[in-house]
Amino acid sequence: MSIRHAVRTLVLAALLGGLPAGATTMLRADLPQMAQASDAVVQGVVRRVQSRWSGDNRRIVTDVEIEVTESLKGTPAGTVLVTQPGGRVGDIGQVVSGLATFSEGEEVVVFLEKKGASAFQLAGMAQGKYQVQRSGSEPRAMAVPASTGDAVLIDPQTRQETVSNAKPVTLAQLKSSIRAALQAQQVAPSKKGTK
């Protein structure tokens, strides 16, 4: 290898190494939109998180099994299976920006979209997960939205880059907001027909 070729390769590697990695882009969804667009909304406890190869052995996916303690929308009972891309199998890992992470024993409220006969995916990617945090002496549990990480959020109206408007709230406030959004959705179709 000539000195010139080596220098060119080194310069090219330095230039490419300085470029930012491509980020996931997604539309920002507010809480009422998430509640209304989801097939199911449940509160529960994560019982299992397991990564595996997809059926075609080309991708890694992670299965998250959540034991449902309360169904806020839809009829899921018992457990739900949430499958999302990415994870680690052995020494090989795949990372997808903008997805929520889960850990066993974690209490969550999740907004779900059907994905096949018995599986779900998070609605709005990480925007579809709130972690329930309880303090030992305080009965007011908090619902904290998952971080969207380095994903780029786009305002659905302006199509401009924006930030998440999800804020930590009490669990009671989160449930109340979900129920209000679902009630507004039921009232809206009947108003259309009464002109």
C-alpha positions in Angstrom: 0.0 0.0 0.0 1.5 3.4 -1.0 1.8 6.3 1.4 -0.7 8.3 -0.7 -3.3 5.5 -0.5 -2.8 5.1 3.2 -3.2 8.9 3.8 -6.4 9.0 1.6 -7.9 6.1 3.6 -7.0 7.7 6.9 -8.6 11.1 5.8 -11.7 9.3 4.5 -12.1 7.4 7.8 -11.7 10.6 9.8 -14.3 12.4 7.8 -16.8 9.5 7.9 -16.2 9.0 11.6 -17.2 12.7 12.3 -20.6 12.3 10.6 -23.6 11.8 12.9 -25.3 8.5 12.8 -28.8 8.5 11.2 -31.4 9.1 13.8 -35.0 7.7 13.9 -37.6 10.3 13.0 -41.1 10.1 14.3 -44.2 12.2 14.7 -44.8 13.6 18.1 -48.0 12.3 19.6 -49.8 13.8 22.5 -51.6 11.8 25.2 -55.1 12.1 23.8 -53.9 11.0 20.3 -52.0 8.1 21.8 -55.1 6.9 23.8 -57.5 7.3 20.9 -55.2 5.7 18.3 -54.1 2.7 20.4 -55.8 -0.7 20.1 -55.2 -1.2 23.9 -53.9 0.7 26.9 -52.8 -1.4 29.9 -51.1 -1.0 33.2 -49.0 -3.9 34.3 -45.7 -5.4 35.5 -43.0 -6.5 33.1 -42.5 -10.3 33.8 -40.0 -11.2 31.0 -37.7 -9.4 28.6 -36.0 -11.7 26.0 -34.2 -11.0 22.8 -34.2 -13.5 19.9 -33.6 -13.8 16.2 -36.6 -13.0 14.0 -38.2 -15.9 12.0 -36.0 -15.1 9.0 -32.8 -14.9 11.1 -32.0 -11.5 9.7 -32.9 -9.3 12.7 -32.9 -9.3 16.4 -36.2 -8.6 18.2 -37.1 -8.3 21.8 -40.2 -9.8 23.4 -41.6 -8.0 26.5 -44.2 -10.0 28.4 -46.4 -7.7 30.6 -48.7 -9.0 33.3 -51.8 -6.8 33.0 -53.1 -5.4 36.3 -55.6 -3.0 34.7 -56.9 -2.6 31.2 -57.7 1.0 30.4 -58.7 0.4 26.8 -59.4 -2.8 24.9 -59.8 -6.2 26.5 -56.3 -7.6 27.1 -56.2 -9.6 30.3 -53.7 -11.9 31.8 -50.5 -11.0 29.9 -49.7 -9.1 26.7 -46.6 -9.7 24.5 -45.0 -6.6 23.1 -42.4 -7.2 20.4 -40.0 -4.5 19.2 -36.9 -4.5 16.9 -33.5 -4.6 18.4 -31.8 -6.3 21.3 -28.9 -8.6 22.1 -28.4 -12.2 21.4 -25.1 -13.6 22.5 -22.3 -11.2 21.3 -24.5 -9.6 18.6 -26.6 -6.6 19.3 -28.9 -4.4 17.3 -30.0 -0.9 18.5 -33.0 1.0 17.2 -33.2 4.6 18.2 -36.5 5.9 19.6 -37.7 2.6 21.3 -38.4 2.2 24.9 -36.4 -0.1 27.1 -37.9 -2.5 29.6 -36.7 -4.3 32.7 -38.2 -7.2 34.6 -40.2 -6.2 37.6 -40.9 -2.7 36.2 -44.4 -1.3 36.5 -45.6 0.4 33.3 -48.6 1.9 31.5 -48.3 1.1 27.8 -50.2 2.2 24.7 -50.4 -0.7 22.3 -51.1 -1.4 18.6 -52.0 -4.9 17.4 -49.2 -6.7 15.6 -50.5 -10.0 14.5 -52.9 -12.3 16.3 -51.5 -12.2 19.8 -48.7 -9.7 19.8 -48.5 -5.9 20.2 -46.0 -3.1 19.5 -45.8 0.2 21.3 -47.8 3.0 19.7 -45.6 5.9 19.0 -42.4 3.9 19.8 -41.0 5.2 23.1 -43.8 7.7 23.4 -46.1 4.7 24.2 -44.5 3.9 27.5 -44.8 5.4 31.0 -42.9 4.0 33.9 -44.8 3.9 37.2 -42.7 5.0 40.1 -43.9 4.4 43.6 -42.2 5.8 46.8 -42.4 3.6 49.9 -44.3 6.1 52.1 -46.2 8.1 49.5 -49.4 6.8 48.0 -49.1 9.1 45.0 -47.5 7.0 42.3 -45.9 8.9 39.4 -46.1 8.0 35.7 -42.9 9.1 34.0 -42.8 9.1 30.1 -40.0 7.0 28.5 -37.2 8.9 26.9 -37.2 9.1 23.1 -33.4 9.1 23.2 -31.7 10.6 20.2 -34.9 10.2 18.0 -36.0 13.3 16.2 -39.6 14.3 16.9 -41.5 16.1 14.2 -44.6 18.3 15.0 -47.5 16.7 13.1 -48.9 20.2 12.2 -45.9 22.2 11.2 -43.7 19.3 10.1 -40.8 21.0 12.0 -38.5 19.4 14.5 -39.8 19.7 18.0 -39.5 18.2 21.5 -41.7 15.9 23.5 -44.5 17.5 25.4 -45.0 14.5 27.7 -44.3 15.3 31.3 -44.3 13.2 34.5 -47.8 13.1 36.1 -49.3 11.2 38.9 -50.6 7.8 37.9 -54.1 8.9 38.8 -53.8 12.0 36.5 -52.5 9.8 33.6 -55.4 7.4 34.0 -57.9 10.3 34.2 -56.4 11.8 31.0 -56.7 8.5 29.2 -60.3 8.0 30.2 -61.2 11.6 29.2 -59.6 11.2 25.8 -61.5 7.9 25.2 -64.8 9.5 26.4 -64.2 12.4 24.0 -63.6 10.0 21.2 -67.0 8.3 21.9 -68.8 11.6 22.0 -67.3 13.0 18.8 -69.0 10.5 16.4 -72.4 11.1 17.9 -72.0 14.9 17.6 -71.2 14.6 13.8 -74.6 12.9 13.2 -76.6 15.6 15.0 -76.2 18.5 12.7 
